[in-house]
Amino acid sequence: MERQEEPGGVVRLGTRTSPLAMVQARSVAARLEELANVRVEVIGIQTAGDRHRGHLGELGGKGAFMREIDRALAAGRIDIAVHCLKDVPGDVPRPDGLVFAAYVERDDTADVMLFPMASKVQRMADLASAARVGTSAVRRRAQLGRIRPDLRVEYLRGNVNSRLGRLDAGEEFDAIVLARASLARLGIDRAGEVLDIIPAVGAGVLAVDCRRADLDTVELVRLLDHEDTRRCVSAERAMLHGLQGHCNSPIAGHARLERDGRLALRGMVFTRDGSEFVHSHEWSAPDKGEDLGAYVAGDLLHKGARDLIDGIPN
């Protein structure tokens, strides 16, 4: 049954239970309450990805952060959901009946390398050979491999605070890599080195999901939509879909609107260690994001991206 939003009604917003996810959801809730005469209740939903402590590939990839939330939304237990777009797989169709009605204005996309509080090292260039760097992202691993193939890049999962705690303990890692936006959203002011690497597809973007048939809620959520962010996302996601990579595929993609108004998209696909890669950088009219993404995907495939993707076990 379609749920009608009445003035002063309550909108139930579902999200993961991690501290970062809750902060992000509350920011979306506050913005929606500013824009419309509604009250938003944030509901935490623990996902399989949050419960699992091993490699995400064992659960089928990043979709493990979404399945329980998708089911709650489809079943009407929540009205909207907030996801980090970079955690939305590109090779798995979204559930029928759900739609991303808003992409919140893109935040910082930078990756930052952090060092133990007690360490005198403050730059990647100063890390010793075979220094241990923690990250869970295959995209970061590959690009670090291009810059410093002598480093030992090791798998690191957990929420931001737990990762920082393990770093500062000084026993496991000499550095870790995190999204700078996650530190800012959590109010963590910590010095680090911004890395010159291409972000993940959807980096820095919060996507707000709802039931397609719930027209009143779709209209409400669209108040949060940022047109330029949607244009960039359309290009990045079209590229990702065209490549049909899996959760272990090191794929990077970033779209931006140039000063002349054109939409630019850079895409890269790597081997696991970054020793081989293909690259594409193209432009289009700002309203042709999907066409641009499809073109860049085709260009990358023409240059050998399929062999790189298929050469990495899923």
C-alpha positions as CSV (number, residue, x, y, z in Angstrom):
1,M,0.0,0.0,0.0
2,E,1.3,3.4,-0.9
3,R,2.2,5.5,2.1
4,Q,1.0,9.0,2.0
5,E,3.1,11.7,3.7
6,E,1.0,14.1,5.7
7,P,2.2,17.5,6.8
8,G,4.1,17.0,10.1
9,G,4.3,13.2,9.4
10,V,7.2,10.9,10.3
11,V,9.6,9.6,7.7
12,R,11.5,6.5,8.7
13,L,15.1,6.6,7.4
14,G,17.1,3.3,7.5
15,T,20.8,3.2,7.6
16,R,23.7,1.0,8.8
17,T,24.6,1.1,12.4
18,S,28.2,2.2,12.2
19,P,29.1,5.6,13.8
20,L,29.8,7.1,10.3
21,A,26.6,5.8,8.8
22,M,24.6,7.2,11.6
23,V,26.2,10.6,11.3
24,Q,25.6,10.6,7.6
25,A,22.0,9.6,8.0
26,R,21.4,12.3,10.7
27,S,22.8,14.9,8.3
28,V,20.4,13.8,5.6
29,A,17.5,13.7,8.1
30,A,18.3,17.2,9.3
31,R,18.4,18.6,5.8
32,L,15.1,16.9,4.9
33,E,13.5,18.4,8.0
34,E,14.7,21.8,7.0
35,L,13.3,21.5,3.5
36,A,9.9,20.0,4.3
37,N,7.3,19.9,7.1
38,V,8.2,16.4,8.3
39,R,10.0,14.7,11.1
40,V,12.6,12.1,10.2
41,E,13.3,9.1,12.5
42,V,16.7,7.5,11.9
43,I,16.5,3.7,12.2
44,G,19.8,1.7,12.5
45,I,19.8,-1.7,10.7
46,Q,22.8,-4.0,11.2
47,T,23.8,-5.6,7.9
48,A,25.7,-8.8,7.0
49,G,28.7,-6.6,6.0
50,D,28.8,-5.0,9.4
51,R,28.6,-8.3,11.3
52,H,31.2,-10.1,9.1
53,R,34.8,-9.6,10.2
54,G,36.4,-11.4,7.2
55,H,36.9,-10.4,3.6
56,L,33.8,-8.9,2.0
57,G,34.3,-11.2,-1.0
58,E,33.1,-14.0,1.2
59,L,29.7,-12.4,1.3
60,G,29.5,-11.5,-2.3
61,G,31.1,-8.0,-2.1
62,K,29.9,-4.6,-1.1
63,G,26.2,-5.5,-1.6
64,A,26.5,-7.1,1.9
65,F,26.1,-3.6,3.3
66,M,22.7,-3.1,1.6
67,R,20.7,-6.3,1.5
68,E,19.0,-6.0,4.9
69,I,18.3,-2.3,4.3
70,D,16.9,-3.0,0.8
71,R,14.6,-5.7,2.3
72,A,13.3,-3.4,5.0
73,L,12.6,-0.7,2.4
74,A,10.8,-3.0,0.0
75,A,8.7,-4.4,2.9
76,G,7.7,-1.0,4.1
77,R,9.4,-1.2,7.5
78,I,11.3,2.0,6.5
79,D,10.4,4.8,4.0
80,I,13.8,5.9,2.8
81,A,17.4,4.6,3.1
82,V,20.8,6.3,2.9
83,H,23.7,4.5,1.2
84,C,27.3,5.6,0.5
85,L,27.2,5.3,-3.3
86,K,30.7,3.9,-3.5
87,D,29.3,0.8,-1.7
88,V,26.6,0.2,-4.3
89,P,27.8,-2.6,-6.7
90,G,27.9,-1.9,-10.4
91,D,27.5,-5.5,-11.5
92,V,24.3,-6.3,-9.5
93,P,20.9,-4.9,-10.6
94,R,19.1,-2.8,-8.0
95,P,16.0,-4.4,-6.5
96,D,12.8,-3.9,-8.6
97,G,10.7,-1.2,-7.2
98,L,13.5,0.8,-5.5
99,V,14.9,4.1,-6.9
100,F,17.6,6.5,-5.9
101,A,15.5,9.6,-5.8
102,A,18.3,11.9,-4.6
103,Y,22.1,12.2,-4.8
104,V,23.1,14.6,-2.1
105,E,25.7,17.1,-3.1
106,R,29.1,15.5,-3.4
107,D,31.5,15.8,-0.6
108,D,35.3,15.5,-0.6
109,T,36.6,12.6,-2.7
110,A,40.2,12.6,-1.5
111,D,42.0,9.6,0.0
112,V,44.3,10.4,2.8
113,M,47.2,8.4,4.3
114,L,47.4,8.6,8.1
115,F,50.4,7.7,10.3
116,P,50.6,6.6,14.0
117,M,50.4,9.4,16.4
118,A,53.8,8.5,17.8
119,S,55.4,8.2,14.4
120,K,57.8,10.8,13.0
121,V,56.9,9.8,9.5
122,Q,54.3,12.1,7.9
123,R,54.7,11.3,4.2
124,M,54.4,8.1,2.1
125,A,57.8,8.9,0.5
126,D,59.4,8.6,4.0
127,L,58.0,5.1,4.7
128,A,60.6,2.4,4.8
129,S,60.6,-0.3,2.3
130,A,58.2,-3.1,3.2
131,A,56.3,-0.7,5.5
132,R,52.8,-2.0,6.3
133,V,49.9,0.0,4.9
134,G,46.3,-0.9,5.8
135,T,43.3,-0.6,3.5
136,S,40.3,-2.7,2.5
137,A,40.0,-1.1,-1.0
138,V,41.4,-3.0,-4.0
139,R,41.4,0.3,-5.9
140,R,43.7,1.9,-3.3
141,R,45.9,-1.2,-3.2
142,A,46.5,-1.1,-6.9
143,Q,47.3,2.6,-7.1
144,L,49.6,2.4,-4.1
145,G,51.3,-0.4,-5.9
146,R,52.0,1.9,-8.8
147,I,53.5,4.6,-6.6
148,R,55.3,2.4,-4.0
149,P,55.5,-1.2,-5.1
150,D,57.9,-1.9,-2.2
151,L,55.2,-1.3,0.4
152,R,53.2,-4.2,2.1
153,V,49.6,-3.3,1.6
154,E,47.5,-5.4,4.0
155,Y,43.7,-5.9,4.4
156,L,42.1,-3.7,7.0
157,R,38.4,-3.4,7.8
158,G,36.4,-1.9,10.6
159,N,34.9,1.4,11.5
160,V,37.0,4.6,11.3
161,N,37.7,4.7,15.0
162,S,38.7,1.1,15.3
163,R,41.1,1.5,12.3
164,L,42.7,4.5,13.9
165,G,43.0,2.6,17.2
166,R,44.8,-0.2,15.4
167,L,47.1,2.3,13.6
168,D,48.0,4.1,16.8
169,A,48.8,0.9,18.7
170,G,51.8,0.8,16.4
171,E,52.0,-3.0,16.2
172,E,50.2,-3.8,12.9
173,F,50.5,-0.9,10.5
174,D,52.9,1.9,9.7
175,A,50.1,3.8,7.8
176,I,46.5,3.4,6.8
177,V,44.4,5.0,4.0
178,L,41.0,6.4,4.6
179,A,38.5,8.7,2.9
180,R,39.1,12.3,4.0
181,A,35.3,12.9,4.0
182,S,34.8,10.2,6.6
183,L,37.1,11.9,9.0
184,A,35.4,15.3,8.4
185,R,31.9,13.8,8.9
186,L,33.0,12.3,12.2
187,G,34.7,15.5,13.3
188,I,38.1,13.9,13.5
189,D,40.8,16.6,12.9
190,R,44.0,14.6,12.1
191,A,46.9,15.5,9.9
192,G,47.6,13.2,7.0
193,E,48.9,13.2,3.4
194,V,46.4,13.6,0.6
195,L,47.1,11.0,-2.1
196,D,47.2,11.7,-5.8
197,I,45.0,8.8,-6.8
198,I,41.7,8.5,-8.6
199,P,38.7,8.0,-6.3
200,A,36.2,5.2,-6.3
201,V,33.0,5.5,-8.4
202,G,30.5,7.3,-6.3
203,A,33.1,8.6,-3.8
204,G,31.8,11.3,-1.5
205,V,28.1,10.8,-2.6
206,L,25.2,9.8,-0.3
207,A,22.3,8.2,-2.3
208,V,18.8,8.3,-0.9
209,D,16.7,5.3,-1.8
210,C,12.9,4.9,-1.7
211,R,10.1,2.9,-3.2
212,R,9.4,3.9,-6.8
213,A,5.6,3.5,-6.3
214,D,5.6,5.8,-3.2
215,L,5.2,8.9,-5.2
216,D,4.8,11.3,-2.3
217,T,8.1,10.1,-0.8
218,V,9.9,10.2,-4.1
219,E,8.8,13.8,-4.5
220,L,9.9,14.6,-1.0
221,V,13.3,13.0,-1.4
222,R,13.9,14.8,-4.6
223,L,14.2,18.0,-2.6
224,L,17.7,16.7,-1.6
225,D,18.8,16.0,-5.2
226,H,21.9,17.9,-6.5
227,E,21.8,18.2,-10.2
228,D,25.5,18.5,-10.9
229,T,26.2,15.5,-8.6
230,R,23.6,13.4,-10.4
231,R,25.2,14.3,-13.7
232,C,28.6,13.1,-12.5
233,V,27.2,10.0,-10.9
234,S,25.3,9.1,-14.1
235,A,28.7,9.0,-16.0
236,E,30.6,7.1,-13.3
237,R,27.9,4.5,-12.7
238,A,27.4,3.9,-16.5
239,M,31.1,3.3,-16.8
240,L,31.1,0.9,-13.9
241,H,28.1,-1.0,-15.3
242,G,29.7,-1.2,-18.7
243,L,32.9,-2.7,-17.2
244,Q,30.9,-5.4,-15.3
245,G,33.7,-5.6,-12.7
246,H,33.3,-7.6,-9.4
247,C,34.1,-6.8,-5.8
248,N,37.8,-7.6,-6.3
249,S,38.2,-5.5,-9.5
250,P,40.4,-2.5,-9.0
251,I,38.4,0.1,-10.8
252,A,38.6,3.9,-10.3
253,G,36.4,6.5,-11.9
254,H,35.7,10.2,-11.3
255,A,33.6,12.7,-13.2
256,R,33.6,16.4,-12.8
257,L,32.1,19.4,-14.4
258,E,34.8,21.6,-16.0
259,R,34.9,25.4,-16.0
260,D,33.8,25.4,-19.7
261,G,30.6,23.5,-18.7
262,R,31.7,20.1,-20.2
263,L,31.4,16.9,-18.2
264,A,34.7,15.1,-17.9
265,L,35.2,11.4,-16.8
266,R,38.5,9.6,-16.0
267,G,38.4,5.9,-15.7
268,M,41.1,3.3,-14.8
269,V,41.2,-0.4,-14.4
270,F,44.2,-2.1,-12.8
271,T,45.7,-5.5,-12.0
272,R,45.7,-6.3,-8.3
273,D,49.2,-4.9,-7.7
274,G,48.8,-2.0,-10.1
275,S,51.7,-3.1,-12.3
276,E,49.4,-3.0,-15.4
277,F,46.5,-0.7,-16.1
278,V,44.4,1.0,-18.7
279,H,43.2,4.6,-18.7
280,S,40.6,6.7,-20.4
281,H,39.7,10.4,-20.1
282,E,36.9,11.8,-22.2
283,W,34.4,14.7,-22.2
284,S,30.7,15.3,-23.1
285,A,27.9,17.7,-22.8
286,P,26.8,17.9,-19.1
287,D,23.4,16.2,-19.8
288,K,25.1,13.2,-21.6
289,G,26.6,11.5,-18.6
290,E,25.3,8.0,-19.3
291,D,26.5,8.2,-22.9
292,L,29.9,9.4,-21.6
293,G,30.2,6.6,-19.1
294,A,29.3,4.0,-21.7
295,Y,31.9,5.4,-24.1
296,V,34.7,5.4,-21.5
297,A,33.8,1.8,-20.5
298,G,34.0,0.8,-24.2
299,D,37.3,2.6,-24.6
300,L,38.7,0.9,-21.5
301,L,37.5,-2.5,-22.7
302,H,39.0,-1.8,-26.1
303,K,42.3,-1.2,-24.4
304,G,42.3,-4.5,-22.5
305,A,40.2,-3.9,-19.3
306,R,38.3,-7.2,-19.7
307,D,41.5,-9.2,-19.5
308,L,42.6,-7.3,-16.4
309,I,39.2,-7.8,-14.7
310,D,38.9,-11.5,-15.7
311,G,42.5,-12.1,-14.5
312,I,41.5,-11.4,-10.9
313,P,39.5,-14.1,-9.1
314,N,36.1,-13.0,-7.8
